[in-house]
Amino acid sequence: MILEVATLDVRPGQEEAFEAAFRQASGIIAAMPGYASHQLQRCLERPNRYVLLVNWQTLEDHTIGFRGSPGYQEWKALLHHFYDPFPTVEHYAMVLDGGEL
């Protein structure tokens, strides 16, 4: 399992519109092959900052499958105009699960 972590800075004052668009876009990503789950969380200290956490079966499910799909073009149209600056996206692999402590 791969965790995609995207830091999303939304233009101030557009948070409500972004969240509505994201609810619509969620169905796009959830339908992708290799998708496992996702969460969108809002920062308490900076209310226009969000973190998107997406679990993928493989790195390629995100970087090739999703980003190369027609659904990604729809995702971009719904969401990318909200960001300033463009999001930083990184991928992580599990080292230790808290349940293993």
Phi, psi and chi 1 to 4 in degrees:
 res  aa     phi    psi   chi1   chi2   chi3   chi4
   1 MET       -  135.8 -171.1   74.1   57.0      -
   2 ILE  -114.8  136.8  -60.7  -61.2      -      -
   3 LEU  -105.4  119.4  176.2   63.8      -      -
   4 GLU   -89.4  130.4  169.8 -163.0   -7.5      -
   5 VAL  -122.7  116.8  178.0      -      -      -
   6 ALA  -120.0  125.3      -      -      -      -
   7 THR   -92.7  119.7  -58.2      -      -      -
   8 LEU  -114.1  111.9  -47.3  173.7      -      -
   9 ASP   -98.4  112.6  -72.3  -44.7      -      -
  10 VAL   -93.6  141.4  171.0      -      -      -
  11 ARG   -55.5  128.4  -63.5  174.8 -166.2  -80.4
  12 PRO   -53.2  138.1  -27.4   36.5      -      -
  13 GLY    90.1   -8.1      -      -      -      -
  14 GLN  -108.9   13.1  -64.6 -171.1   11.7      -
  15 GLU   -60.9  -44.9  -63.8   87.8   -5.6      -
  16 GLU   -63.9  -43.9 -168.2  173.3  -49.2      -
  17 ALA   -65.5  -39.0      -      -      -      -
  18 PHE   -61.8  -46.6  166.7   71.1      -      -
  19 GLU   -62.5  -38.1  -69.6  178.2   19.3      -
  20 ALA   -65.3  -43.9      -      -      -      -
  21 ALA   -65.5  -37.2      -      -      -      -
  22 PHE   -66.2  -38.1 -168.0   88.6      -      -
  23 ARG   -58.2  -41.2  -80.9 -169.3  -74.9  -79.5
  24 GLN   -67.8  -42.7 -176.5  178.7   -8.6      -
  25 ALA   -69.7  -23.6      -      -      -      -
  26 SER   -56.4  -37.2  -72.6      -      -      -
  27 GLY   -65.2  -28.8      -      -      -      -
  28 ILE   -67.4  -52.1  -63.1  168.4      -      -
  29 ILE   -67.8  -36.9 -160.3  168.6      -      -
  30 ALA   -65.2  -21.2      -      -      -      -
  31 ALA   -88.8   -2.8      -      -      -      -
  32 MET   -77.6  141.1  -69.6  -67.5  123.5      -
  33 PRO   -59.4  136.7  -23.8   33.7      -      -
  34 GLY    87.9   -8.2      -      -      -      -
  35 TYR   -71.4  138.4  163.1   88.6      -      -
  36 ALA  -115.4  -46.3      -      -      -      -
  37 SER  -170.7  166.2   65.3      -      -      -
  38 HIS  -153.0  158.8   73.1  -82.1      -      -
  39 GLN  -139.4  143.0  -64.7 -179.9    2.6      -
  40 LEU  -117.0  122.9  179.9   66.6      -      -
  41 GLN  -122.7  143.0  -62.5 -168.3   24.2      -
  42 ARG  -104.3  136.6 -170.8  172.4 -176.1  178.4
  43 CYS   -71.0  136.1 -177.6      -      -      -
  44 LEU   -77.1  -35.9  -62.9  176.4      -      -
  45 GLU   -80.0  -31.0  -66.9   80.1   12.8      -
  46 ARG  -128.6   90.8  -66.5  179.9   60.7 -178.6
  47 PRO   -63.9  -10.2    0.5   -1.7      -      -
  48 ASN   -96.7    4.7   68.7  -50.3      -      -
  49 ARG  -105.6  136.3  175.2  169.0  -78.2  178.8
  50 TYR  -128.9  159.0  -63.3   80.1      -      -
  51 VAL  -124.7  131.3   64.3      -      -      -
  52 LEU  -106.1  124.8  171.2   60.8      -      -
  53 LEU  -116.7  119.4  -53.3  170.1      -      -
  54 VAL  -125.9  128.4 -174.8      -      -      -
  55 ASN   -95.3  126.0  -74.0  -65.1      -      -
  56 TRP  -120.2  150.7  -62.9   97.0      -      -
  57 GLN   -64.4  -43.1  -65.4  -61.1  -38.5      -
  58 THR  -138.2  161.8   68.2      -      -      -
  59 LEU   -59.9  -41.2  177.0   62.5      -      -
  60 GLU   -65.7  -27.7  -66.3   75.3   18.7      -
  61 ASP   -58.7  -33.8  -73.6  -29.0      -      -
  62 HIS   -86.6  -56.5  177.8 -129.6      -      -
  63 THR   -70.6  -31.6   59.6      -      -      -
  64 ILE  -107.0  -53.0  -63.2  169.4      -      -
  65 GLY   -63.1  -59.3      -      -      -      -
  66 PHE   -69.5  -52.9  177.1   55.2      -      -
  67 ARG   -65.6  -21.4  -72.5 -173.6  179.1  163.2
  68 GLY   -95.3    4.8      -      -      -      -
  69 SER   -94.2  157.0   72.4      -      -      -
  70 PRO   -60.2  -31.1  -21.8   31.2      -      -
  71 GLY   -61.7  -32.2      -      -      -      -
  72 TYR   -65.9  -33.8 -178.2   66.8      -      -
  73 GLN   -64.3  -38.5  -61.6  -51.3  -49.5      -
  74 GLU   -68.0  -42.3 -173.3  178.2   -6.5      -
  75 TRP   -55.6  -49.3  173.2  -85.8      -      -
  76 LYS   -58.9  -45.9  -79.0  174.2   49.4  173.6
  77 ALA   -62.3  -36.1      -      -      -      -
  78 LEU   -75.2  -34.5  -75.2  167.3      -      -
  79 LEU  -118.7  -34.2  -60.7  174.4      -      -
  80 HIS   -64.5  -25.0  -76.4 -162.4      -      -
  81 HIS   -73.0  -10.0   62.5  -79.6      -      -
  82 PHE   -82.1  -18.5  -72.4  106.6      -      -
  83 TYR   -90.1  137.4  -53.9  138.4      -      -
  84 ASP  -156.9  105.1 -176.0   25.8      -      -
  85 PRO   -80.6  178.8   31.8  -35.5      -      -
  86 PHE   -64.0  142.5 -165.1   74.8      -      -
  87 PRO   -60.2  148.4  -22.5   32.2      -      -
  88 THR   -89.7  129.7  -59.9      -      -      -
  89 VAL  -124.2  127.9  177.8      -      -      -
  90 GLU  -131.5  160.1  -62.4  176.3  -47.4      -
  91 HIS  -122.7  139.5  -60.5   90.8      -      -
  92 TYR  -128.9  148.3  -65.6   82.1      -      -
  93 ALA  -115.1  142.5      -      -      -      -
  94 MET   -61.3  133.2  178.8   71.4   66.1      -
  95 VAL  -107.3  -46.5  172.8      -      -      -
  96 LEU  -147.1  132.0  178.4   66.5      -      -
  97 ASP   -96.5  133.4 -177.5  -23.5      -      -
  98 GLY   -54.5  -24.8      -      -      -      -
  99 GLY   -70.7  -12.9      -      -      -      -
 100 GLU   -90.1   -3.3  -62.5  174.8   -4.6      -
 101 LEU   -69.8      -  -62.6  177.0      -      -
